[in-house]
Each structure stands twice: as C-alpha cells, then as structure tokens.
C-alpha cells in the first residue's frame, strides 16, 4: 500500500510529531508513504524515515505553484517507469492508494484559501480514481470570513472521512455541512505518541514556549502584551526556584527564535536559558519532565497535558481552550483580558509540587478516557483504506474497544 501524506512538516515539531505518529501506527501494515515537497523540505529527513517524494519540481510558499506542479507530476508519472522511481525514492500519483491529511488546520477562517483550493484539487483526483481521502483530527472553522465556508462545502464530496479534533471544531463543521456520516470527532493523534525516554535533571525547571502566530493571527489581542506576559511567567517560575527554559518548538522560518531571544535578554542568560527543539520525541520527553509549561504552541501543550504536566496556555484560536476543557483544566487558560497579576498567581499556584501532582492525576485520567475514541478513529481509518479494522490499533486496544461495544473484524 502506497499512501500520500499531506500537511506534515519538519521545522514545526508538532507537524513532525503528527507525521511520526502516523508512521508508527502503520508499522505492522505493509505500506509506504510519500509527501508533497514544499520549500526547504529536508530530503535527508525523508530518506531517514523511508518516505518517498514527488518529482523535484519548483515549489513556492503559499502553494501558488501547486496547479502547474500537480499537472506536471501527473504527466511525468504517466511515463516514468515504476521500477526506476522506486529505486530513486520517487512516487507516481497513479500508484497511490489513498490520501491522508495531517494538517493542523486546513479549512477555516485562519487557513489559506489557496491551500484549501489546492487540497480540493488533489482530493478530487483521488476521489475520481476511487481512492480514499481522509482528514485526520484537526482544527476546523470558524467559517465566517471570505470563502472558507464555501471551500469546506466543496471539500466534503471529495472525502471519505473528516475528523474534527475538538467539540467546537465539530460544531463549526456541522454548521456548514449539516449532519453527515463522513464527519467524526476524535482527539489529536499525538496524545498517545510515546516520547523517547530521557533522564530527569537535578534542577527542576519550567518551560516557556512562544509562538509567532500570537503576533499576527492573535495580533488584535496580544500584540502589546505578549512578550511581557511570557517574561512575567518566567519571573514567577524563578520565584518558585524553577529554572525557566524558553523552548523554541517550531523552527519553521525561524519565526519563534526572536521571541525566545527577547525573553532571555530581558531576564538575563544567568536566570533563564533557551533551547531549540530538534527531535520531536525527545522534545516531548523534555516537556514531560518539566514541572509546568506556559505555552502558545498547540502541540507543546498537547505534549504537556498528555504527559501529566500542567500547561498554562495563551492562545489565538478555539483549539487551545477546547483542549484544556477536554483535559479537565479550563482554568489554566490565560486570556489577554486577564491581568498580569492573575498570571503570576496562576503560575505560583500551579508551579508548586503539590498542585502539579494533583493536576497530573486529572490530566492522566482524562488522557485514559480519550483512548477509546482515538482507537475508534484508527479503526475507521483502517476500514476506509480496506485494511483489517484492527490492523492499526495498539496491541491492547482490540479488547478495550470490544468492551466498549464496538464491532471489530477478527
């Protein structure tokens, strides 16, 4: 089985973690994957993961060259010998058995209309060939601006399954599509991605995870105060004898680096340090060993909560507060309208060992409750790909799903 993965990445550790999660789920299934190229795609990373790619044609930011590149790839695929392509790590469209989209957000007001139109064009090609198109859990909506609602309506006929990763995204999608069996709800796929084991340090620490999106997509609320709030959170950590480490969770475009450097400069390198994420599994382990994090990168928050680490969140979209609600800790959301003093009090409370341990029990309990819907999603994905419905489940999931009353293939 050859499958195309759309939306994964390497600079953004959340996108890379989603990619690794998919590859891990398919370990027991004879399968190969390929990805569409984008600017600065690290060829060696693809080789290391055993991923093929399309023919190397010019690419651009924003997807402006996708239509001619797509048509050129189709033309080349029709004449290029498969044996040669397999030997040099290239993939032909006509050999693909399905399309998996693992974007953080593909359709909604905050998504690129150009990217949405390009994806619909790609999905339509798969649909015409009778191949499944699956959008794995992601943020959907809102659909109030521009052509976002129309694009989402146009997408549905070309898909097999669309998963919203939170209740609000599901409601946004319903408001556009109405009830449809194609639309499902499932938690983020990286929640159950296990980090690389790593030793704990002697000095307890907290993480600060900045996000440049807070200054463009969240500009109206956060532009004047964002860095000040992160610095204040770090100062509150220091008061708790926690060493604040500013973690650059996304190196795409180096957008977060200036924010991280500003925070360290404000506090002084002797009081605060900076770390740039590299391996996503090791990064999740690093977050898992922290006392708490104050973060705006979505998947850094997922890594923390799913590891039992409290996360105080500043966000620009509904995906943040719905994630906290799903994990039973909505009070850990810090809004732009909240006072600087309230943030200090929240860090001071959550950062104590006793409170972090109390919250850890809540977080891990909520994580356990998400296991069944997560495995049900993988069962549906396997069915859509004409695989044995239990082939993508964890080894212990078949029995647990059976106890939930979900029919599984033997």
N, C-alpha and C positions, 0 to 999 in steps of 0.2 A: 504494500500500500504506500502510495506517494501522496503527501498532503502539503498544501501550501499554507504557511503561517503568515498572516498579515498583522502588522501592528507591533510586533516585538521590537526590542532595541537592545543596545549595549551600554550606551552612556548613562541612561536613566536606569538605576538599579532596580526600580520597581518593574519596568518593562522587561528587563533581563530576567528578573525573578519569575515573572509570568511565563517567559519562554522556557526556562529551566523546569518549571512545574509541569508544563505540557509534555516536554521531552521525557521527564521522569515517569509520567503516567503511562506513556506508550512503550516503556521498556520491555514489557512482556509481549508486545504485539509486533510482528514483523512489519516494520514501517520505516519510511524515510521521509524527511521533511526538506522543504526549501523555502527561501524567503525572497521577497522582492527587495532589490537593492535600493538604498537611499544614500544621501550624501555622506561620505566618510564612513561607509559601512566597513567594519574591520574584517577583511577577507580571512585573516588567520583565525579569528574568533569562530567564523562559520566552519572552517576546516576542523578546528579543535572539537566542535560539537557534532561533527558529522553532517552538517547542513549543506545542501546544495543551494544554488542560486540561479537566477535568470541569467540570460546572456548579458555581458557587461556593455550596456548602452548608456548614453548620457543621462544623468539624473539631475534634479534640481530641488531646491527647498520649496515646500508648499505644494508639491505634486503637479506643477504646471506642465511638465513634460510627460506625464503619465500616458495620455491618449496616444501620442505617436510611438512612445516606447512600447506600450502594450501591443499595438498593431504590428510593430516591427518584431517583437518577440514571437507573436503568433506566426508570422511569416517565416522567421528563422526556424522555429520549432517544426514547421511542416516539412522542411528539407534536411535538417540536421540529423545524422544517424544517432539513434539512441545509445548504441554501444560507446560511441565517441563521447557523447555528453556525459554518460555515467562515469567514464574514465577520468574526465577533467572537472567533475563536480558541478556540472550544469544541469538544469532541469527543463524539460519541454512541457509546455502547457497541456498538450493532449494526453500526457501520461499521468496527469494529476487526478487523484481520486476524490478530492474534496478541498474545501477552503475553510480554515479556522481563523477567525479574527480575535486577537487578544489585546485590542486597544484599550487604553484607559477610558477614553471617550471618543466615539466615532460619530455619534449623532446627537445633536443638541445645540442650544444657542452658543455654547462656548467652543464648539467644534468647527473646523474649517469646512465651509461649503464645498470648496474644491476637492478636498479629501473625501467628503461624502459622495460627491458625484463620481469620483474615480472609483470608489469602492463599489457603488451600484453597478458601474460598467463591468467591473471584474466579476461581481456576484452574478450578473445576468449571463455572462459567458458560462459560468459553472452550471447555472440553472438550465440553460438550453441543452447542455450535454447530459443532464440528468444526474449531476453530481451535487452532494450536499454542501450547503453554505451555513456555517454555524458561528454565531457571535457569542463567545464565552463571556462570563459576567463582567459587565462594565457599567459605568455611569451613563444614563440615558436622560436627555432633556436638561432643563425645561425646553419647551418648543414654543416660544412666544415671539421670537425675533426672526426677521429675514425669511429664508426659505427652509429653515430647519424642520418644521413640521411636514412640509411637502416632501422633502428628501426622505424622511423616515417612512412616510406612506409609500413612497416609490420603492423603498428598500424591501418592504415586507414580502411582496410576491416572489422575490428572488431568493428568499431564505428558507432554511429548513427549521432552525431553532434560533431564538434570540433570548439571551439570558440577561436580565437586569440584576445588578449585584446589591441592590438595596430597595426597600419598600417604596421610597419616594421616586426612584427611577422607574420602578414598575408602574406606579400611578401616572407618572408623566407619559409613559409609553401607552398605557391604556387610554389616556385622554385623546390620543391621536389615532390609535388603531382600533379601539374598542376591543371586546373580548376576542381572543384568538388562541388556539392551542399552540401556536408557534412561540408565544411569549411566555417565558418562565422566570422564576425568581430563584437565585442561588447566590451564596456568599462568594466573596473574592477567592480566586483559586489558590492564592499564595498563603492563605491562612494555614493550610496543612502541609506546606512545604517545609521540611525539616532543615534547620541550619547546620552548618559544619560545626562539630563540637570544638569548643575553644576554652582554654583555662580562664578562670576569673582572675582579675588583677587584685593586688593587695589594697589599692586605694579605691574606695567607692566613687563612682562617677555618675554624672547625668549627661544626657545628650541634648544638644540644640540642633535642630535640623531646619535650616532656612529653605525658602522656595521663592525663586524669582517671579513665579506666577502671581504671587501676592501683590506685586507692584505693577502688574499690567491687568490681569483679569480681576484682581481684587483692589485695583488702584483707588476706586472711589472711597473705600472704607479704610484702607491700610497705608496708603502712600506716605502719610505724615508720621505715622506712629510705629510702623512695623519693626524697624531695627531697634528702636528704643525699647519695645516690649521684649524682644529677644535678649537684649543686654540686661534688662531688669530681671528676667527669668534666670539668667546665668548668675547674676549677683545673689539672687535668693538661694541658688544651689550652693554657692560658696559659703553663705551663712549657715548652711546645714552641713558644712565640711564635706561637700561633694565637689569633686573636680569637674567643671563644665568642659565638655569636649564638643566643639562645633563640627558636626558631621556633614560633609558635602555628599548628599545622597544621589545627586544627579550631576554628571559631568558633561551632559549634552550642551554644547555651545558655551561651556564654562560660565553659565549664567549665575549659578549659585555661589561660585568662588568669591566674587567681590563682596557679596553679603557676608559670607563667613569671615573674610579678612577684616571687614569693618568691625565685626563683633569682637574679634580677637584684639584688634588695635585699641578699641575702646576700653577693654578690660585689662589689657597687658598680657603678653605671652607667658609671664610667670604665673598668672592666675587662671588662664584659660588657654586651651590648645585647640588645634584644628586637625581634622583627619579627613582625607578624601577617600570615599568608598571605592573599592576595587572589585573583588569577588563578591557577588550578591549574597551568597550563602554565608560567607564569613561576616559580611556586614549585618545580616540578620542575627548572627550569633553575638556580634558586638553589641547590638541594641538589646538583645535578650539578657545580657549581663549587666546592663545599666540599672540604676535604682529607679529612674524615671526619665522620660524624654519630654521636651517641649518642641513640637514639630509642626511643619506645614506641608511636608511631602507625604502624600497619601500612603504610599506603601511602606514608608518608615513607621507610620502609625499602625498599619496592619501588622508589621513585624513585631512591634512592641506589644500590642494588645494580645495577639495570638501567642505570645511568649509569656504572658502574665505580667508584663511591665506596664505600669500606668503611663498614659500619654496625655499631656495637656496640649490641646490642639488649637491652632489658629488656622482657619481655612477660608477659601474663597468660594466654595460651592457646597451643595447639599450633601455631597458624598462624605464629608467629614462628620457632620453632626449625626447623620444616619448610621455611620459606622460606630460612633460612640454609643448611640442608643442600642444598637444590636448587641454590643458588648456589655450593656447594663451600666454604663458610666457617663450618661449625658452631661453630668455636672462638670466634666473635665474639658468642655468646650469653652474657650476664651474668645469673646467677641470684641470687635473693635470698639463697640459702645461701652464695654466694661472698663472699669478704672484700672490704672496701673497698680494701685494698692491691692485690688482684688486679685490680680495676677500673683503678686508677691505672697499673699495669704494662701492662695491655692498651691503654689509650689512649696511653701513652707509646710503645709499640711500633708500633701501627697508625698513629699520627699522624705518624710520620716520612715524609718524601717518598719515600724508597727503598721502604719497606714498603707504602705506599699504592699506589705504582706496580706493585709485584709483585702485590698483590691485585687491582688493576684488570685485569690480564691474565686472571686466573682468572675474575673476575666477568663480563667481556665474552665470554669463551669460553663460559661457562655460559648466558649470555643468547642467544648464537647457537644453542646446542643446543636452546633452547626454541622457536625459531621454527617448526619443522615441526609440533609438537603444537598450537601456537597457531593456525597457519593451517588445520590439520585441523579444529580446533574451528569456525572460521568457515565452513569448507566444509560441515560438518554442520548448522550453523545455517541456512545458505542453503538447503540441501536441505529442512530441516524447514519452512521458510517458502515452499516451492515456487518458489524462485528458481534461476537458473542457479547450479550449485555453485561456480563460480569467481567469482561476482559480488562477493563480499565479501573476496576475497583481495587482498593487496598486489600491486602490478604485477609484482614479481619472484618472487612466491610460487608461481605456477602451475607454472613449470618445476621449482622445487625440490621441490614436492610430487610431481610426476610422477616425479622421480628417486628419491623415497622409495618408489615403487611404489604410490602411492595413485591410484586411478582418478578422473579429473576429467571433467566434462562439457566438450565442446569449446566 
